[in-house]
Amino acid sequence: MSCNADYMSEWEEAKAANEVGNTVKGSIEVIFPQGIIIHLNGIQYPGLVDYWKFAQHAQTENIYPSVQLIGTIAGYDEDNGWIKLEDARLLDHSV
């Protein structure tokens, strides 16, 4: 019971530190047709991006593990401990 309570406390802290509307950066970890799992910079919980929405903004040859992207926190998947992202796009390294 204590382990679960510790996890929930960490999850609540992560959500408070990474509020809806914040912009975050990360890199693609795993790609599924249902979604892309993102390693978010400085955040211990993974991000989740809709594959098809991301693909509309990125050419398919640019969708592979380790590609850098930027997105906006849209909400949280409480069941899986994921941070949902919207408006995800390739990180422009020229900026």
C-alpha positions, 0 to 999 in steps of 0.5 A, a space after each residue: 500500500 505504501 509503494 502505491 501511495 508513494 507512486 501516486 504522490 510522485 505522479 501528482 507532483 509530476 502533474 503539478 510541475 507539468 501543467 496542461 498548456 505547458 510546452 515540453 520537449 522530448 524524443 521518440 522512444 517507441 512507435 505504435 500505430 495507436 500512439 508514439 511514446 515520448 521520453 520527455 526531457 526532465 520528466 520521469 513520466 512518458 509522453 503520449 502523442 497521437 501517431 496520425 496527428 503527428 504524422 500530418 506535421 512530420 514526413 513519415 521518414 522523420 518518424 523514428 526513435 530518438 527524433 526530437 520533438 516539441 509539444 503542448 501538454 493536453 492532459 494526463 492518462 491516469 490509468 497508464 501514467 502518461 502525459 498526453 501531448 497535442 500539437 506535437 511537431 518536429 523540433 526545429 534545430 535551426 532556432 
